Amino acid sequence: MTSEDFFEFVTIHYNKHLPFVTYRKPTESKVNGMFQDTDELFFIKDFTERGFVFSPFSHAEKTVLIPEKNSKVLSTVFSPSGTIKTPELSDLSLSDSKAYHINLVKQGVEAIKNSNLKKVVLSRKEAVNLSETDPVAIFKRLLNTYKSAFVYCWYHPKVGLWLGATPETLIKVEGRRFSIMSLAGTQDYKGSLNANWEDKEKQEQQFVTDFIVDNLKPLVEDYEVSGVKTVKAGNLIHLKTIISARLKFDTPLKQVIEALHPTPAVCGLPKTEAKTFILNHENYDREFYTGFLGELNFETVSESRSGRRNIENRAYAMTRKSTQLYVNLRCMQLKDQQAIIYIGGGITQSSVPEKEWQETVSKSLVIKNVL
């Protein structure tokens, strides 16, 4: 399907007020789309379903499903071209939001010093007035600008319209093998990945890695932790570790997801205390920000590996279930001629409130770049 025909189909489907998702995985050129044939609202029951999931931050809210069996599945190839200039930080002063967020961070640091909280992720939302509200045009600019991110446009008339370019994988599963990303720490990208990371940022990233490993141990037969790398995501750089593991036989995917989500990268440690602090102090509903989204139980055919015995070749050529879920960061909700942008950062005992505010401003540029 040509790119022009694909995006015209997206526009027609959206104008009919029918649910859909269109997305591109990191560093790929293929753009996928699932277009639901009715406006019925489907929810996940036990994560054995097949389709595209969109899950909120809070477990108290239901995970939305666009079922493959109720959808038309299309794809195209998108070729990025050119770049979009990043606006200057000094043009984005938000005095009221700044004062509130700095005070919120101060409360977070104080709570960490006076309780068993080790880390809490605090966020804010920001409304930007739009002269253009065409989601397809914004989605194309996200595709064009953030080639190494998971870029998506998700719509359901009974839920809302969301777009994003997230750098963070929650989990990738194929058969019983899976990998998880531990991503934390943020700096502005200044032309090089040779960054000097402060102890606060290293500690924040280690918290996430340790949490993942500790929560996975009861569910896996073995695991491996990579070294820490600096990676670029849009105009920012982060610290990243990959944890690979093999699930114990018959471990339900639902159990793995519940053990991990929300990770300390988007919530904090200990999880229950951090989540309580967030719900009591952030003063707004995150909705799907810091939730997760992606392909659930898609079928893939693994290629056989040369040099192995025939019986092994046949096993490797079998159809397997594949799940690829991403954390919903660097995202926005389009609503009433506005883009509502969601941004946050990890707070530890050594956090400096002014710096934490500046980090949210830098993160907001990922979305403001394309508006």
C-alpha positions as CSV (number, residue, x, y, z in Angstrom):
1,M,0.0,0.0,0.0
2,T,1.4,3.4,-0.9
3,S,2.1,5.9,1.9
4,E,-0.4,8.3,0.4
5,D,-3.2,5.7,0.3
6,F,-2.4,4.5,3.8
7,F,-2.6,8.0,5.4
8,E,-5.7,8.8,3.4
9,F,-7.3,5.6,4.9
10,V,-6.3,6.7,8.4
11,T,-7.9,10.1,7.8
12,I,-11.2,8.6,6.5
13,H,-11.3,6.1,9.4
14,Y,-10.8,8.9,11.9
15,N,-13.5,11.1,10.3
16,K,-15.9,8.2,10.7
17,H,-15.1,8.2,14.4
18,L,-13.9,4.6,14.4
19,P,-11.1,3.3,16.6
20,F,-7.6,2.8,15.2
21,V,-3.9,2.7,16.0
22,T,-1.1,3.4,13.6
23,Y,2.5,3.0,14.7
24,R,6.2,2.5,13.8
25,K,8.7,0.5,15.8
26,P,12.1,2.0,16.6
27,T,14.5,2.4,13.6
28,E,12.1,0.6,11.2
29,S,10.5,2.1,8.1
30,K,7.3,0.1,8.1
31,V,4.3,1.8,9.5
32,N,1.5,-0.5,10.8
33,G,-2.2,0.2,11.2
34,M,-5.1,-1.6,12.9
35,F,-8.5,-0.2,12.1
36,Q,-11.5,-1.4,14.1
37,D,-14.7,-2.1,12.2
38,T,-17.1,-0.7,14.9
39,D,-16.8,1.8,17.7
40,E,-17.2,-0.9,20.4
41,L,-14.9,-0.5,23.4
42,F,-13.0,-3.7,24.2
43,F,-11.0,-4.3,27.4
44,I,-8.3,-6.8,28.3
45,K,-9.3,-9.6,30.7
46,D,-6.2,-11.7,31.2
47,F,-3.6,-10.7,28.5
48,T,-4.2,-13.9,26.5
49,E,-6.1,-11.7,23.9
50,R,-4.5,-10.7,20.6
51,G,-4.4,-7.2,19.3
52,F,-3.1,-3.7,20.2
53,V,-3.3,-2.8,23.9
54,F,-3.4,0.7,25.5
55,S,-3.0,0.6,29.2
56,P,-3.2,3.5,31.8
57,F,-0.8,4.2,34.6
58,S,-3.1,3.0,37.3
59,H,-4.0,-0.7,37.7
60,A,-7.4,0.5,38.9
61,E,-8.3,1.5,35.3
62,K,-8.9,-1.0,32.5
63,T,-6.6,-1.8,29.6
64,V,-8.1,-1.0,26.3
65,L,-7.8,-3.5,23.4
66,I,-8.1,-3.0,19.6
67,P,-8.7,-6.7,18.8
68,E,-7.0,-8.1,15.7
69,K,-10.1,-10.2,14.8
70,N,-12.3,-7.0,14.8
71,S,-9.9,-4.9,12.8
72,K,-8.5,-4.4,9.3
73,V,-4.7,-4.6,9.4
74,L,-2.7,-2.5,6.9
75,S,0.9,-1.3,6.5
76,T,3.1,1.0,4.4
77,V,6.7,2.2,4.2
78,F,7.4,5.8,5.4
79,S,10.6,7.5,4.3
80,P,11.6,10.3,6.6
81,S,13.1,13.5,5.1
82,G,14.6,16.6,6.6
83,T,14.6,17.8,10.2
84,I,12.6,20.2,12.4
85,K,14.3,22.9,14.3
86,T,14.2,22.7,18.1
87,P,12.7,25.8,19.8
88,E,14.8,27.7,22.3
89,L,14.4,26.8,26.0
90,S,14.1,30.5,26.9
91,D,11.0,30.9,24.9
92,L,9.1,28.4,27.1
93,S,8.8,30.1,30.5
94,L,5.8,28.9,32.5
95,S,6.0,30.7,35.8
96,D,2.9,29.2,37.5
97,S,3.7,25.7,36.4
98,K,7.3,26.2,37.3
99,A,6.5,27.3,40.9
100,Y,4.1,24.4,41.4
101,H,6.4,21.7,40.0
102,I,9.4,23.0,42.0
103,N,7.4,22.9,45.2
104,L,6.2,19.4,44.3
105,V,9.8,18.2,43.8
106,K,10.7,19.7,47.2
107,Q,7.9,17.7,48.8
108,G,9.2,14.6,47.1
109,V,12.7,15.1,48.3
110,E,11.4,15.8,51.8
111,A,9.3,12.6,51.8
112,I,12.3,10.6,50.6
113,K,14.4,11.9,53.5
114,N,11.7,11.2,56.1
115,S,10.3,7.9,55.0
116,N,11.3,4.6,53.3
117,L,10.8,6.1,49.9
118,K,13.9,5.9,47.8
119,K,12.7,7.4,44.5
120,V,9.5,8.9,43.2
121,V,8.7,10.0,39.7
122,L,6.8,13.3,39.6
123,S,5.2,14.8,36.5
124,R,3.1,17.6,35.2
125,K,0.9,18.3,32.2
126,E,1.0,21.4,30.0
127,A,-1.7,22.5,27.5
128,V,-0.6,24.0,24.2
129,N,-3.1,25.8,21.9
130,L,-3.1,24.3,18.4
131,S,-3.7,26.1,15.1
132,E,-3.7,22.6,13.4
133,T,-5.4,19.6,15.0
134,D,-5.0,17.1,12.1
135,P,-3.6,14.0,13.9
136,V,-2.2,12.5,10.7
137,A,-0.1,15.6,10.0
138,I,1.3,15.5,13.6
139,F,1.9,11.8,13.4
140,K,3.9,12.2,10.1
141,R,6.0,14.9,11.8
142,L,6.7,12.6,14.7
143,L,7.7,9.8,12.3
144,N,10.0,12.3,10.5
145,T,11.6,13.6,13.6
146,Y,12.0,10.6,16.0
147,K,13.4,7.7,13.9
148,S,14.7,5.7,16.9
149,A,11.5,6.0,19.0
150,F,8.3,4.0,19.0
151,V,6.0,6.5,17.3
152,Y,2.2,6.1,17.4
153,C,-1.2,7.7,16.9
154,W,-4.1,6.0,18.9
155,Y,-7.7,6.9,18.8
156,H,-11.0,5.6,20.2
157,P,-14.1,7.9,20.2
158,K,-15.1,6.7,23.7
159,V,-11.6,7.2,25.2
160,G,-9.6,9.9,23.3
161,L,-6.8,10.7,20.8
162,W,-3.2,10.2,21.8
163,L,0.1,10.5,20.0
164,G,3.7,10.0,21.1
165,A,7.3,9.1,20.4
166,T,8.5,7.0,23.3
167,P,12.1,5.9,23.8
168,E,11.4,3.2,26.3
169,T,10.5,-0.5,25.9
170,L,8.6,-2.1,28.7
171,I,8.9,-5.7,27.5
172,K,9.5,-7.8,24.4
173,V,8.5,-11.4,24.5
174,E,8.9,-14.2,21.9
175,G,7.9,-17.6,23.1
176,R,9.5,-17.8,26.5
177,R,12.5,-15.5,25.8
178,F,12.1,-11.9,26.6
179,S,13.9,-8.6,27.2
180,I,13.2,-5.5,29.2
181,M,14.7,-2.1,29.1
182,S,15.9,-0.2,32.2
183,L,16.0,3.5,31.1
184,A,16.6,6.4,33.5
185,G,18.7,9.6,33.9
186,T,18.3,12.5,31.5
187,Q,20.5,15.1,29.9
188,D,20.2,17.4,26.9
189,Y,22.0,16.0,23.9
190,K,25.0,18.2,23.1
191,G,26.4,16.5,20.0
192,S,28.0,13.6,21.7
193,L,27.2,10.4,23.7
194,N,30.3,10.9,25.9
195,A,28.4,12.4,28.8
196,N,29.4,12.9,32.4
197,W,26.7,11.4,34.5
198,E,26.2,12.5,38.1
199,D,25.8,10.0,41.0
200,K,22.1,10.9,41.2
201,E,21.4,9.9,37.6
202,K,23.5,6.7,38.0
203,Q,21.6,5.8,41.2
204,E,18.3,6.5,39.6
205,Q,19.0,4.1,36.7
206,Q,20.4,1.4,39.1
207,F,17.1,1.6,41.1
208,V,15.2,0.7,37.9
209,T,17.5,-2.2,37.0
210,D,17.5,-3.7,40.5
211,F,13.7,-3.5,40.7
212,I,13.3,-5.3,37.4
213,V,15.7,-8.1,38.4
214,D,14.3,-8.6,41.9
215,N,10.7,-8.8,40.5
216,L,11.6,-11.1,37.7
217,K,13.6,-13.7,39.7
218,P,10.5,-15.7,40.9
219,L,9.2,-15.9,37.3
220,V,12.3,-16.8,35.2
221,E,14.8,-19.7,34.8
222,D,17.7,-17.5,34.1
223,Y,18.5,-13.8,33.3
224,E,21.3,-11.7,32.0
225,V,22.0,-8.0,32.6
226,S,23.9,-5.9,30.1
227,G,26.3,-3.1,30.8
228,V,25.0,0.5,31.1
229,K,25.0,2.5,27.9
230,T,24.3,6.1,27.0
231,V,21.6,6.4,24.3
232,K,20.0,9.3,22.4
233,A,16.3,9.9,22.3
234,G,15.2,13.0,20.4
235,N,17.0,16.0,21.9
236,L,17.9,14.0,25.1
237,I,20.2,11.3,26.2
238,H,19.6,8.6,28.9
239,L,21.2,5.7,30.6
240,K,20.1,2.3,29.4
241,T,20.5,-1.4,30.5
242,I,18.9,-4.4,28.9
243,I,17.8,-7.3,31.0
244,S,17.2,-10.6,29.1
245,A,15.5,-13.6,30.6
246,R,13.7,-16.9,29.9
247,L,10.3,-17.4,31.5
248,K,9.5,-20.4,33.6
249,F,7.2,-22.8,31.7
250,D,3.6,-21.7,31.8
251,T,4.2,-18.3,33.5
252,P,1.3,-16.1,32.4
253,L,2.2,-12.9,30.6
254,K,-0.3,-11.1,32.9
255,Q,1.8,-12.0,35.9
256,V,5.0,-10.6,34.3
257,I,3.3,-7.4,33.4
258,E,1.8,-6.9,36.8
259,A,5.1,-7.6,38.5
260,L,6.8,-4.9,36.4
261,H,4.3,-2.1,35.7
262,P,4.7,0.6,36.7
263,T,8.5,0.4,36.9
264,P,10.6,2.8,39.1
265,A,11.3,4.6,35.8
266,V,7.8,6.0,35.8
267,C,6.6,5.5,39.4
268,G,9.3,5.0,42.1
269,L,10.5,2.8,44.9
270,P,9.0,1.1,46.8
271,K,6.3,0.9,44.2
272,T,3.2,1.1,46.6
273,E,4.6,4.1,48.6
274,A,5.7,6.0,45.5
275,K,2.3,5.4,43.7
276,T,0.5,6.7,46.8
277,F,2.6,9.8,46.9
278,I,2.0,10.4,43.2
279,L,-1.8,10.0,43.5
280,N,-1.9,12.3,46.6
281,H,0.4,15.1,45.4
282,E,0.5,15.4,41.6
283,N,-3.0,17.0,41.5
284,Y,-4.0,15.6,38.1
285,D,-4.9,12.3,36.5
286,R,-2.1,10.8,34.4
287,E,-4.6,8.7,32.4
288,F,-2.5,6.8,29.8
289,Y,0.7,8.8,30.4
290,T,3.3,6.3,31.9
291,G,1.0,3.4,31.0
292,F,2.0,1.1,28.2
293,L,1.0,0.2,24.7
294,G,1.8,-2.2,21.9
295,E,1.3,-5.5,20.1
296,L,-0.1,-8.3,22.3
297,N,0.3,-12.0,21.2
298,F,1.0,-11.3,17.6
299,E,2.0,-14.4,15.6
300,T,5.6,-14.6,14.2
301,V,7.4,-17.3,12.4
302,S,11.0,-17.8,13.7
303,E,13.6,-18.6,11.1
304,S,15.5,-21.8,11.4
305,R,19.1,-21.6,12.4
306,S,21.7,-23.2,10.1
307,G,24.1,-25.7,11.5
308,R,21.6,-27.2,13.9
309,R,20.0,-30.7,13.8
310,N,16.9,-31.1,11.8
311,I,14.6,-31.4,14.8
312,E,15.9,-28.1,16.2
313,N,15.5,-26.4,12.8
314,R,11.8,-27.5,12.8
315,A,11.4,-26.2,16.3
316,Y,12.9,-22.8,15.4
317,A,10.6,-22.5,12.4
318,M,7.5,-22.8,14.5
319,T,5.0,-20.0,14.9
320,R,5.4,-18.2,18.2
321,K,3.5,-15.6,20.1
322,S,5.2,-12.2,20.1
323,T,4.4,-9.3,22.4
324,Q,6.1,-5.9,22.2
325,L,5.0,-3.3,24.8
326,Y,6.4,0.2,25.2
327,V,6.1,2.7,28.1
328,N,3.9,5.7,27.1
329,L,6.4,8.5,27.5
330,R,6.9,11.7,25.4
331,C,3.2,11.7,24.6
332,M,0.3,14.0,24.2
333,Q,-3.5,14.0,24.2
334,L,-5.3,16.1,21.6
335,K,-8.5,17.6,23.1
336,D,-10.5,20.7,22.4
337,Q,-8.1,22.4,20.1
338,Q,-5.2,21.8,22.5
339,A,-2.3,19.4,22.9
340,I,-2.0,18.2,26.5
341,I,1.6,17.3,27.0
342,Y,2.8,15.1,29.8
343,I,6.3,15.2,31.2
344,G,8.1,14.1,34.4
345,G,11.3,13.0,36.0
346,G,12.7,10.8,38.7
347,I,13.3,12.4,42.1
348,T,15.8,11.0,44.6
349,Q,17.3,12.4,47.9
350,S,19.9,14.4,45.9
351,S,17.5,16.0,43.4
352,V,17.8,19.7,42.8
353,P,14.2,21.1,42.2
354,E,15.3,23.8,39.7
355,K,17.2,21.2,37.6
356,E,14.2,18.8,37.8
357,W,12.0,21.6,36.4
358,Q,14.5,22.2,33.6
359,E,14.5,18.5,32.7
360,T,10.7,18.6,32.2
361,V,11.1,21.6,29.9
362,S,13.7,19.7,27.8
363,K,11.4,16.7,27.6
364,S,8.5,18.8,26.5
365,L,10.4,19.8,23.4
366,V,10.1,16.2,22.0
367,I,6.4,17.0,21.5
368,K,6.6,20.8,21.0
369,N,9.0,20.2,18.1
370,V,6.2,18.8,16.0
371,L,3.4,21.2,17.0
